[in-house]
Amino acid sequence: MVDTTKCSPTANWSDKDWDNFKTWISGVLKETIVTVTFMKKDGTERVMKCTLDPSMLPVTESKESTKKIPENSLSVFDTELKEWRSFIIKSVKHIQFTIE
C-alpha cells in the first residue's frame, strides 16, 4: 500500500504545537524523503526534497561541525542538491511525503 500524506501547519499553532511538529517531522524524515515548502529569510518560497534517512545520507568523516544550527531550525539533507541545508520550523507552509 502506498500512502501520500500532506500537512499544512497553521499560523495559529502554539509554540508547543510547533515543537511537536518538529519532533514528528524529524521522525518522518528519518524514514523517507519529504517535500518541504517553506519561506526563506528573504521572503521567497522554497520547495526542497530532503531526508534524514541514514541509508540516504552521505558518508562523512566524524568531526565536530563548526556551524551552529539555531534551535528553531531543522538541518536536513537536500536530496536534489546533495548538500546539507536547514530551514526554520515556523516557516514551513506545507509538507508532503509518501509511505510505501
C-alpha positions in Angstrom: 0.0 0.0 0.0 1.2 3.5 -0.9 0.0 6.4 1.2 0.8 10.0 0.3 0.4 12.3 3.2 0.2 16.1 3.2 0.3 18.5 6.1 0.0 22.3 6.2 0.9 23.9 9.5 -1.1 27.0 10.5 -0.1 30.3 12.0 -2.4 29.7 14.9 -0.2 27.0 16.3 1.2 27.4 19.8 5.0 27.0 20.5 4.2 23.6 21.9 2.4 22.7 18.6 5.5 23.7 16.6 7.8 21.7 19.0 5.5 18.7 18.4 5.6 19.2 14.7 9.4 19.5 14.7 9.6 16.2 16.6 7.1 14.5 14.3 8.6 15.7 11.0 12.1 14.7 12.3 10.8 11.2 12.7 9.3 11.1 9.3 12.5 12.5 7.7 14.4 9.5 9.2 12.2 7.1 7.3 11.6 8.7 3.9 12.1 11.7 1.6 9.8 14.7 2.5 9.0 17.6 0.2 9.0 20.7 2.4 7.7 24.1 1.2 8.9 26.9 3.3 9.6 30.7 3.3 13.2 31.6 3.1 14.5 34.5 5.2 14.5 36.7 2.1 10.7 36.1 1.8 10.9 33.8 -1.2 9.2 30.4 -1.2 11.5 27.3 -1.5 10.5 23.7 -2.2 13.0 21.2 -1.1 13.1 17.4 -1.2 15.0 16.3 1.9 15.6 13.4 4.3 17.4 12.3 7.4 17.1 8.6 6.4 20.6 7.1 7.3 20.6 5.0 4.2 20.4 8.1 2.0 22.9 10.3 3.9 26.5 10.8 2.6 29.3 9.0 4.4 31.4 11.6 6.1 34.3 11.7 8.5 33.2 12.1 12.0 34.1 15.6 13.1 32.6 18.4 15.1 30.6 20.9 13.0 31.6 24.5 13.4 28.3 25.6 12.1 25.6 26.1 14.8 22.0 25.4 13.8 19.5 27.5 15.8 17.1 25.6 18.0 14.1 26.7 15.9 15.7 25.2 12.7 16.0 21.8 11.3 19.1 20.6 9.5 18.3 18.1 6.6 20.0 16.6 3.6 18.7 18.1 0.3 18.3 15.0 -2.0 18.5 17.1 -5.2 21.5 19.3 -4.4 23.2 16.5 -2.4 24.1 19.0 0.4 23.0 19.8 3.9 20.5 22.6 4.3 18.3 23.9 7.1 15.1 25.7 7.5 13.2 27.5 10.3 10.4 25.2 11.5 7.9 28.0 11.8 8.5 29.0 8.2 7.1 25.7 6.9 4.0 26.2 4.8 3.4 22.6 3.5 4.9 19.1 3.6 4.3 16.0 1.6 5.7 12.5 1.7 4.8 9.0 0.6 5.0 5.9 2.7 5.1 2.6 1.0 
